[in-house]
Amino acid sequence: MFNVNKTVLRIAAGAIGAACIGYCIYFDNKRRKDSDYKKKIRQRRRRYIKQDSARDSGIPNLNDHQAIERYFLQEIELGENLIARGEFDNGVEHLANALVVCGQPARLMHVLQTTLPGQVFGMLLMKMQEYSTKTSNENSEAPKNANSGKIRPAPSSVGLETTSEAIIIDELE
């Protein structure tokens, strides 16, 4: 039928390849110059940094019940040991981490209120408030996404009324 020369096929293949490469270069250049692309890249990098910091802090996968339980017990134990040694700041941080993943934070807060010294419990309340404000700032900056995978301690998860918080904070002063 058609008598096609090998050189013609090679030239056609080369031209098609060059057109594909040119197409890729053109659209890559167009994509990089787009200001929305740069914004999306920055947002993605921020999101990865936040996720990496959450991984670095040792927070377990929230879908794995056993991992959460191990993490909870580990944080409670570390917090108690550090407080017993007098390292209140580190101990309170570990107890706050345990509260974040706790299934019944109000009950745990009641137990901690009865067992911890007043000043240490006040530090714990301040740490939980700090987590709450940090979370609310992240929520206001981040787009609304129900499956973001971040741990967000709710301010109401502490389970205490504002009057008892005020009483304890007044005792600290």
C-alpha positions in Angstrom: 0.0 0.0 0.0 2.1 2.8 1.3 5.8 2.7 0.7 7.2 4.6 3.7 10.8 5.2 4.0 12.6 4.6 7.4 14.0 8.1 7.4 10.5 9.6 7.0 9.4 7.6 10.0 12.4 8.7 12.0 11.7 12.3 11.1 8.0 12.0 12.0 8.9 10.4 15.4 11.4 13.1 16.1 8.9 15.8 15.2 6.2 14.3 17.4 8.7 13.9 20.3 9.9 17.5 19.9 6.3 18.7 19.9 5.5 16.7 23.1 8.6 18.2 24.8 7.7 21.7 23.6 4.2 21.2 24.9 5.5 20.1 28.3 7.9 23.0 28.6 5.3 25.6 27.5 2.7 24.5 30.1 5.2 24.0 32.8 6.4 27.6 32.2 2.8 28.8 32.2 2.0 26.9 35.4 5.0 28.3 37.2 4.2 31.9 36.3 0.7 31.6 37.7 0.3 33.3 41.0 -2.3 30.8 42.2 0.1 28.0 41.7 2.7 29.7 43.9 0.1 30.2 46.6 -1.0 26.6 46.4 2.6 25.4 46.7 3.2 27.6 49.8 0.0 26.3 51.4 1.0 22.7 50.6 4.5 23.2 52.2 2.9 24.7 55.3 0.6 21.8 55.6 3.5 19.3 55.3 5.5 21.2 57.9 2.5 21.0 60.3 2.0 17.3 59.6 5.8 16.7 60.1 5.7 18.5 63.4 2.8 16.4 64.5 4.6 13.2 63.6 7.8 14.5 65.3 5.8 15.0 68.5 4.9 11.3 68.6 1.1 11.7 68.2 -0.2 8.3 67.1 -2.6 7.5 64.3 -6.0 8.5 65.6 -7.7 5.5 63.8 -5.6 3.0 65.8 -7.2 2.5 69.2 -4.2 0.5 70.6 -1.7 3.1 69.5 -3.8 5.8 71.2 -4.0 3.8 74.3 -0.2 3.2 74.4 0.4 6.8 73.7 -2.0 7.9 76.5 -0.4 5.6 79.1 3.1 6.6 78.0 2.3 10.3 78.3 0.6 9.9 81.7 3.6 7.9 83.0 6.1 10.4 81.7 4.1 13.3 83.1 3.9 11.8 86.5 7.6 10.9 86.6 8.7 14.4 85.5 6.4 16.1 88.0 7.7 13.8 90.8 11.3 14.9 89.8 10.3 18.5 89.9 10.3 19.2 86.2 6.8 20.7 86.2 6.8 22.3 82.7 7.7 19.1 80.9 5.4 17.0 83.1 2.5 19.3 82.5 3.2 19.1 78.7 3.0 15.3 78.8 -0.2 15.3 80.8 -1.7 17.8 78.4 -0.8 15.5 75.5 -2.5 12.7 77.3 -5.6 14.9 77.8 -5.7 15.6 74.1 -6.1 12.0 73.1 -8.1 11.0 76.2 -11.6 9.6 75.5 -13.0 11.1 78.7 -11.0 14.3 79.4 -13.5 15.6 82.0 -13.0 12.5 84.2 -9.2 12.6 83.8 -9.2 16.4 84.6 -11.2 15.6 87.8 -8.6 12.9 88.8 -5.7 15.2 88.0 -7.3 18.0 90.0 -7.5 15.8 93.1 -4.0 14.3 92.7 -1.9 17.2 91.5 -0.8 20.2 93.5 -2.8 23.3 92.8 0.0 25.2 91.0 0.7 22.2 88.8 -2.9 21.8 87.9 -3.1 25.5 87.1 -0.2 25.1 84.8 -2.1 22.2 83.1 -5.1 24.4 82.6 -3.0 27.1 81.1 -1.3 24.5 78.8 -4.8 23.3 77.7 -5.9 26.8 77.0 -2.7 27.4 75.0 -3.5 24.2 72.9 -7.1 25.6 72.5 -5.9 28.9 71.2 -3.3 27.3 69.0 -6.0 25.1 67.5 -8.4 27.9 66.9 -5.7 29.9 65.1 -4.9 26.9 62.9 -8.6 26.5 62.2 -9.0 30.1 61.2 -6.0 30.0 58.9 -6.5 26.5 57.4 -9.3 25.8 54.9 -12.2 23.8 56.3 -11.4 20.1 55.9 -13.1 17.5 58.0 -10.4 14.9 57.3 -7.3 16.9 58.0 -5.9 14.4 60.5 -4.9 17.0 63.0 -5.5 16.7 66.7 -7.7 19.5 67.8 -8.4 19.7 71.5 -11.7 21.4 72.0 -11.9 24.1 74.7 -14.9 22.3 76.1 -13.0 19.0 76.3 -11.3 20.1 79.5 -14.7 19.6 81.1 -14.3 22.4 83.7 -16.4 25.4 84.2 -14.9 28.8 83.9 -15.5 29.5 87.6 -13.4 26.6 88.8 -10.6 27.7 86.4 -10.7 31.2 87.8 -10.6 30.0 91.3 -7.5 27.9 90.6 -5.8 30.7 88.7 -6.5 33.0 91.6 -4.8 30.5 93.9 -1.7 30.7 91.8 -1.3 34.4 92.2 
